[in-house]
């Protein structure tokens, strides 16, 4: 008699989470968020070193 190993089920939750994050990332990019974040980061850095 041979022992059968139980079939491993593929967990779906990680794939769903990755898909949701990719969708939200695409929405953010399409709304121009990266340029806004970089603009704010530049303003903060300039004010921290006393230039802005």
PDB file of N, CA, C and O in Angstrom:
ATOM      1  N   UNK A   1       0.831  -1.185   0.000  1.00  0.00           N
ATOM      2  CA  UNK A   1       0.000   0.000   0.000  1.00  0.00           C
ATOM      3  C   UNK A   1       0.874   1.247   0.000  1.00  0.00           C
ATOM      4  O   UNK A   1       1.869   1.330   0.720  1.00  0.00           O
ATOM      5  N   UNK A   2       0.492   2.182  -0.798  1.00  0.00           N
ATOM      6  CA  UNK A   2       1.230   3.441  -0.832  1.00  0.00           C
ATOM      7  C   UNK A   2       0.428   4.509  -0.106  1.00  0.00           C
ATOM      8  O   UNK A   2      -0.798   4.582  -0.200  1.00  0.00           O
ATOM      9  N   UNK A   3       1.157   5.318   0.608  1.00  0.00           N
ATOM     10  CA  UNK A   3       0.500   6.414   1.319  1.00  0.00           C
ATOM     11  C   UNK A   3       0.351   7.593   0.376  1.00  0.00           C
ATOM     12  O   UNK A   3       1.290   7.972  -0.324  1.00  0.00           O
ATOM     13  N   UNK A   4      -0.810   8.149   0.371  1.00  0.00           N
ATOM     14  CA  UNK A   4      -1.055   9.329  -0.453  1.00  0.00           C
ATOM     15  C   UNK A   4      -0.875  10.570   0.403  1.00  0.00           C
ATOM     16  O   UNK A   4      -1.446  10.683   1.488  1.00  0.00           O
ATOM     17  N   UNK A   5      -0.094  11.474  -0.086  1.00  0.00           N
ATOM     18  CA  UNK A   5       0.054  12.727   0.647  1.00  0.00           C
ATOM     19  C   UNK A   5      -1.187  13.582   0.377  1.00  0.00           C
ATOM     20  O   UNK A   5      -1.716  13.597  -0.734  1.00  0.00           O
ATOM     21  N   UNK A   6      -1.629  14.276   1.388  1.00  0.00           N
ATOM     22  CA  UNK A   6      -2.817  15.109   1.171  1.00  0.00           C
ATOM     23  C   UNK A   6      -2.500  16.202   0.145  1.00  0.00           C
ATOM     24  O   UNK A   6      -1.415  16.783   0.143  1.00  0.00           O
ATOM     25  N   UNK A   7      -3.458  16.456  -0.704  1.00  0.00           N
ATOM     26  CA  UNK A   7      -3.259  17.474  -1.731  1.00  0.00           C
ATOM     27  C   UNK A   7      -3.181  18.847  -1.072  1.00  0.00           C
ATOM     28  O   UNK A   7      -3.981  19.193  -0.203  1.00  0.00           O
ATOM     29  N   UNK A   8      -2.210  19.601  -1.508  1.00  0.00           N
ATOM     30  CA  UNK A   8      -2.051  20.940  -0.951  1.00  0.00           C
ATOM     31  C   UNK A   8      -2.977  21.896  -1.688  1.00  0.00           C
ATOM     32  O   UNK A   8      -2.990  21.962  -2.918  1.00  0.00           O
ATOM     33  N   UNK A   9      -3.747  22.630  -0.905  1.00  0.00           N
ATOM     34  CA  UNK A   9      -4.635  23.615  -1.501  1.00  0.00           C
ATOM     35  C   UNK A   9      -3.874  24.915  -1.707  1.00  0.00           C
ATOM     36  O   UNK A   9      -3.053  25.306  -0.877  1.00  0.00           O
ATOM     37  N   UNK A  10      -4.149  25.564  -2.793  1.00  0.00           N
ATOM     38  CA  UNK A  10      -3.535  26.858  -3.056  1.00  0.00           C
ATOM     39  C   UNK A  10      -4.354  27.919  -2.330  1.00  0.00           C
ATOM     40  O   UNK A  10      -5.563  28.044  -2.524  1.00  0.00           O
ATOM     41  N   UNK A  11      -3.657  28.677  -1.488  1.00  0.00           N
ATOM     42  CA  UNK A  11      -4.344  29.733  -0.757  1.00  0.00           C
ATOM     43  C   UNK A  11      -4.625  30.892  -1.701  1.00  0.00           C
ATOM     44  O   UNK A  11      -3.737  31.332  -2.430  1.00  0.00           O
ATOM     45  N   UNK A  12      -5.836  31.379  -1.690  1.00  0.00           N
ATOM     46  CA  UNK A  12      -6.244  32.435  -2.612  1.00  0.00           C
ATOM     47  C   UNK A  12      -6.080  33.832  -2.022  1.00  0.00           C
ATOM     48  O   UNK A  12      -5.951  34.801  -2.770  1.00  0.00           O
ATOM     49  N   UNK A  13      -6.082  33.954  -0.709  1.00  0.00           N
ATOM     50  CA  UNK A  13      -6.033  35.265  -0.064  1.00  0.00           C
ATOM     51  C   UNK A  13      -4.801  36.084  -0.465  1.00  0.00           C
ATOM     52  O   UNK A  13      -4.952  37.273  -0.745  1.00  0.00           O
ATOM     53  N   UNK A  14      -3.594  35.514  -0.508  1.00  0.00           N
ATOM     54  CA  UNK A  14      -2.440  36.328  -0.914  1.00  0.00           C
ATOM     55  C   UNK A  14      -2.568  36.870  -2.344  1.00  0.00           C
ATOM     56  O   UNK A  14      -2.164  37.999  -2.623  1.00  0.00           O
ATOM     57  N   UNK A  15      -3.120  36.073  -3.228  1.00  0.00           N
ATOM     58  CA  UNK A  15      -3.287  36.525  -4.609  1.00  0.00           C
ATOM     59  C   UNK A  15      -4.322  37.638  -4.709  1.00  0.00           C
ATOM     60  O   UNK A  15      -4.155  38.583  -5.480  1.00  0.00           O
ATOM     61  N   UNK A  16      -5.380  37.521  -3.933  1.00  0.00           N
ATOM     62  CA  UNK A  16      -6.412  38.565  -3.917  1.00  0.00           C
ATOM     63  C   UNK A  16      -5.824  39.857  -3.365  1.00  0.00           C
ATOM     64  O   UNK A  16      -6.069  40.932  -3.911  1.00  0.00           O
ATOM     65  N   UNK A  17      -5.047  39.759  -2.285  1.00  0.00           N
ATOM     66  CA  UNK A  17      -4.438  40.949  -1.687  1.00  0.00           C
ATOM     67  C   UNK A  17      -3.472  41.623  -2.662  1.00  0.00           C
ATOM     68  O   UNK A  17      -3.484  42.846  -2.799  1.00  0.00           O
ATOM     69  N   UNK A  18      -2.645  40.839  -3.333  1.00  0.00           N
ATOM     70  CA  UNK A  18      -1.702  41.406  -4.304  1.00  0.00           C
ATOM     71  C   UNK A  18      -2.461  42.086  -5.439  1.00  0.00           C
ATOM     72  O   UNK A  18      -2.077  43.168  -5.882  1.00  0.00           O
ATOM     73  N   UNK A  19      -3.528  41.462  -5.906  1.00  0.00           N
ATOM     74  CA  UNK A  19      -4.317  42.050  -6.981  1.00  0.00           C
ATOM     75  C   UNK A  19      -4.925  43.381  -6.550  1.00  0.00           C
ATOM     76  O   UNK A  19      -4.913  44.348  -7.312  1.00  0.00           O
ATOM     77  N   UNK A  20      -5.456  43.432  -5.328  1.00  0.00           N
ATOM     78  CA  UNK A  20      -6.062  44.677  -4.824  1.00  0.00           C
ATOM     79  C   UNK A  20      -5.008  45.774  -4.723  1.00  0.00           C
ATOM     80  O   UNK A  20      -5.264  46.912  -5.116  1.00  0.00           O
ATOM     81  N   UNK A  21      -3.821  45.447  -4.200  1.00  0.00           N
ATOM     82  CA  UNK A  21      -2.763  46.446  -4.094  1.00  0.00           C
ATOM     83  C   UNK A  21      -2.330  46.936  -5.469  1.00  0.00           C
ATOM     84  O   UNK A  21      -2.051  48.124  -5.637  1.00  0.00           O
ATOM     85  N   UNK A  22      -2.268  46.051  -6.449  1.00  0.00           N
ATOM     86  CA  UNK A  22      -1.894  46.472  -7.796  1.00  0.00           C
ATOM     87  C   UNK A  22      -2.938  47.401  -8.403  1.00  0.00           C
ATOM     88  O   UNK A  22      -2.596  48.370  -9.081  1.00  0.00           O
ATOM     89  N   UNK A  23      -4.212  47.102  -8.156  1.00  0.00           N
ATOM     90  CA  UNK A  23      -5.288  47.962  -8.665  1.00  0.00           C
ATOM     91  C   UNK A  23      -5.199  49.343  -8.030  1.00  0.00           C
ATOM     92  O   UNK A  23      -5.276  50.357  -8.725  1.00  0.00           O
ATOM     93  N   UNK A  24      -5.034  49.384  -6.694  1.00  0.00           N
ATOM     94  CA  UNK A  24      -4.929  50.679  -6.022  1.00  0.00           C
ATOM     95  C   UNK A  24      -3.677  51.433  -6.465  1.00  0.00           C
ATOM     96  O   UNK A  24      -3.704  52.656  -6.595  1.00  0.00           O
ATOM     97  N   UNK A  25      -2.585  50.714  -6.694  1.00  0.00           N
ATOM     98  CA  UNK A  25      -1.369  51.356  -7.195  1.00  0.00           C
ATOM     99  C   UNK A  25      -1.573  51.964  -8.566  1.00  0.00           C
ATOM    100  O   UNK A  25      -1.113  53.075  -8.827  1.00  0.00           O
ATOM    101  N   UNK A  26      -2.258  51.249  -9.443  1.00  0.00           N
ATOM    102  CA  UNK A  26      -2.533  51.767 -10.783  1.00  0.00           C
ATOM    103  C   UNK A  26      -3.440  52.993 -10.720  1.00  0.00           C
ATOM    104  O   UNK A  26      -3.250  53.947 -11.473  1.00  0.00           O
ATOM    105  N   UNK A  27      -4.413  52.967  -9.832  1.00  0.00           N
ATOM    106  CA  UNK A  27      -5.301  54.127  -9.674  1.00  0.00           C
ATOM    107  C   UNK A  27      -4.513  55.336  -9.184  1.00  0.00           C
ATOM    108  O   UNK A  27      -4.694  56.444  -9.689  1.00  0.00           O
ATOM    109  N   UNK A  28      -3.641  55.126  -8.206  1.00  0.00           N
ATOM    110  CA  UNK A  28      -2.827  56.225  -7.685  1.00  0.00           C
ATOM    111  C   UNK A  28      -1.909  56.807  -8.741  1.00  0.00           C
ATOM    112  O   UNK A  28      -1.765  58.026  -8.836  1.00  0.00           O
ATOM    113  N   UNK A  29      -1.287  55.948  -9.537  1.00  0.00           N
ATOM    114  CA  UNK A  29      -0.405  56.424 -10.599  1.00  0.00           C
ATOM    115  C   UNK A  29      -1.194  57.209 -11.632  1.00  0.00           C
ATOM    116  O   UNK A  29      -0.724  58.238 -12.117  1.00  0.00           O
ATOM    117  N   UNK A  30      -2.383  56.741 -11.975  1.00  0.00           N
ATOM    118  CA  UNK A  30      -3.182  57.439 -12.985  1.00  0.00           C
ATOM    119  C   UNK A  30      -3.670  58.796 -12.488  1.00  0.00           C
ATOM    120  O   UNK A  30      -3.959  59.681 -13.294  1.00  0.00           O
ATOM    121  N   UNK A  31      -3.767  58.969 -11.162  1.00  0.00           N
ATOM    122  CA  UNK A  31      -4.197  60.250 -10.603  1.00  0.00           C
ATOM    123  C   UNK A  31      -3.030  61.203 -10.337  1.00  0.00           C
ATOM    124  O   UNK A  31      -3.239  62.321  -9.867  1.00  0.00           O
ATOM    125  N   UNK A  32      -1.817  60.772 -10.632  1.00  0.00           N
ATOM    126  CA  UNK A  32      -0.650  61.641 -10.502  1.00  0.00           C
ATOM    127  C   UNK A  32      -0.084  61.716  -9.101  1.00  0.00           C
ATOM    128  O   UNK A  32       0.567  62.703  -8.757  1.00  0.00           O
ATOM    129  N   UNK A  33      -0.309  60.720  -8.296  1.00  0.00           N
ATOM    130  CA  UNK A  33       0.195  60.743  -6.923  1.00  0.00           C
ATOM    131  C   UNK A  33       1.719  60.731  -6.816  1.00  0.00           C
ATOM    132  O   UNK A  33       2.251  61.418  -5.945  1.00  0.00           O
ATOM    133  N   UNK A  34       2.451  59.990  -7.650  1.00  0.00           N
ATOM    134  CA  UNK A  34       3.910  59.989  -7.483  1.00  0.00           C
ATOM    135  C   UNK A  34       4.531  61.382  -7.594  1.00  0.00           C
ATOM    136  O   UNK A  34       5.425  61.721  -6.819  1.00  0.00           O
ATOM    137  N   UNK A  35       4.069  62.188  -8.544  1.00  0.00           N
ATOM    138  CA  UNK A  35       4.634  63.530  -8.685  1.00  0.00           C
ATOM    139  C   UNK A  35       4.268  64.400  -7.487  1.00  0.00           C
ATOM    140  O   UNK A  35       5.071  65.227  -7.054  1.00  0.00           O
ATOM    141  N   UNK A  36       3.086  64.224  -6.960  1.00  0.00           N
ATOM    142  CA  UNK A  36       2.664  64.992  -5.782  1.00  0.00           C
ATOM    143  C   UNK A  36       3.508  64.623  -4.567  1.00  0.00           C
ATOM    144  O   UNK A  36       3.920  65.496  -3.803  1.00  0.00           O
ATOM    145  N   UNK A  37       3.763  63.334  -4.391  1.00  0.00           N
ATOM    146  CA  UNK A  37       4.571  62.884  -3.256  1.00  0.00           C
ATOM    147  C   UNK A  37       5.995  63.418  -3.378  1.00  0.00           C
ATOM    148  O   UNK A  37       6.565  63.873  -2.386  1.00  0.00           O
ATOM    149  N   UNK A  38       6.578  63.372  -4.572  1.00  0.00           N
ATOM    150  CA  UNK A  38       7.932  63.884  -4.763  1.00  0.00           C
ATOM    151  C   UNK A  38       7.990  65.386  -4.533  1.00  0.00           C
ATOM    152  O   UNK A  38       8.958  65.891  -3.965  1.00  0.00           O
ATOM    153  N   UNK A  39       6.964  66.098  -4.967  1.00  0.00           N
ATOM    154  CA  UNK A  39       6.911  67.548  -4.752  1.00  0.00           C
ATOM    155  C   UNK A  39       6.868  67.873  -3.263  1.00  0.00           C
ATOM    156  O   UNK A  39       7.579  68.768  -2.808  1.00  0.00           O
ATOM    157  N   UNK A  40       6.055  67.167  -2.508  1.00  0.00           N
ATOM    158  CA  UNK A  40       5.970  67.396  -1.073  1.00  0.00           C
ATOM    159  C   UNK A  40       7.268  67.012  -0.376  1.00  0.00           C
ATOM    160  O   UNK A  40       7.692  67.694   0.557  1.00  0.00           O
ATOM    161  N   UNK A  41       7.898  65.938  -0.809  1.00  0.00           N
ATOM    162  CA  UNK A  41       9.158  65.508  -0.205  1.00  0.00           C
ATOM    163  C   UNK A  41      10.242  66.555  -0.441  1.00  0.00           C
ATOM    164  O   UNK A  41      11.047  66.823   0.451  1.00  0.00           O
ATOM    165  N   UNK A  42      10.269  67.144  -1.626  1.00  0.00           N
ATOM    166  CA  UNK A  42      11.250  68.182  -1.921  1.00  0.00           C
ATOM    167  C   UNK A  42      11.022  69.392  -1.038  1.00  0.00           C
ATOM    168  O   UNK A  42      11.980  69.967  -0.520  1.00  0.00           O
ATOM    169  N   UNK A  43       9.782  69.788  -0.858  1.00  0.00           N
ATOM    170  CA  UNK A  43       9.464  70.947  -0.021  1.00  0.00           C
ATOM    171  C   UNK A  43       9.861  70.684   1.422  1.00  0.00           C
ATOM    172  O   UNK A  43      10.406  71.569   2.081  1.00  0.00           O
ATOM    173  N   UNK A  44       9.602  69.501   1.918  1.00  0.00           N
ATOM    174  CA  UNK A  44       9.954  69.173   3.299  1.00  0.00           C
ATOM    175  C   UNK A  44      11.462  69.185   3.463  1.00  0.00           C
ATOM    176  O   UNK A  44      11.970  69.739   4.437  1.00  0.00           O
ATOM    177  N   UNK A  45      12.185  68.589   2.536  1.00  0.00           N
ATOM    178  CA  UNK A  45      13.644  68.525   2.642  1.00  0.00           C
ATOM    179  C   UNK A  45      14.259  69.907   2.588  1.00  0.00           C
ATOM    180  O   UNK A  45      15.180  70.204   3.349  1.00  0.00           O
ATOM    181  N   UNK A  46      13.763  70.762   1.696  1.00  0.00           N
ATOM    182  CA  UNK A  46      14.306  72.110   1.591  1.00  0.00           C
ATOM    183  C   UNK A  46      14.038  72.916   2.848  1.00  0.00           C
ATOM    184  O   UNK A  46      14.886  73.705   3.266  1.00  0.00           O
ATOM    185  N   UNK A  47      12.869  72.734   3.462  1.00  0.00           N
ATOM    186  CA  UNK A  47      12.577  73.460   4.684  1.00  0.00           C
ATOM    187  C   UNK A  47      13.380  72.910   5.857  1.00  0.00           C
ATOM    188  O   UNK A  47      13.690  73.656   6.786  1.00  0.00           O
ATOM    189  N   UNK A  48      13.721  71.635   5.837  1.00  0.00           N
ATOM    190  CA  UNK A  48      14.508  71.049   6.924  1.00  0.00           C
ATOM    191  C   UNK A  48      15.943  71.585   6.938  1.00  0.00           C
ATOM    192  O   UNK A  48      16.527  71.781   8.004  1.00  0.00           O
ATOM    193  N   UNK A  49      16.502  71.819   5.755  1.00  0.00           N
ATOM    194  CA  UNK A  49      17.888  72.290   5.721  1.00  0.00           C
ATOM    195  C   UNK A  49      17.967  73.817   5.683  1.00  0.00           C
ATOM    196  O   UNK A  49      19.060  74.377   5.605  1.00  0.00           O
ATOM    197  N   UNK A  50      16.826  74.489   5.738  1.00  0.00           N
ATOM    198  CA  UNK A  50      16.810  75.935   5.859  1.00  0.00           C
ATOM    199  C   UNK A  50      16.851  76.705   4.561  1.00  0.00           C
ATOM    200  O   UNK A  50      17.100  77.910   4.574  1.00  0.00           O
ATOM    201  N   UNK A  51      16.614  76.045   3.435  1.00  0.00           N
ATOM    202  CA  UNK A  51      16.644  76.756   2.150  1.00  0.00           C
ATOM    203  C   UNK A  51      15.263  77.293   1.803  1.00  0.00           C
ATOM    204  O   UNK A  51      15.131  78.418   1.321  1.00  0.00           O
ATOM    205  N   UNK A  52      14.245  76.497   2.046  1.00  0.00           N
ATOM    206  CA  UNK A  52      12.909  76.873   1.600  1.00  0.00           C
ATOM    207  C   UNK A  52      12.113  77.462   2.655  1.00  0.00           C
ATOM    208  O   UNK A  52      10.960  77.830   2.427  1.00  0.00           O
TER     209      UNK A  52
END
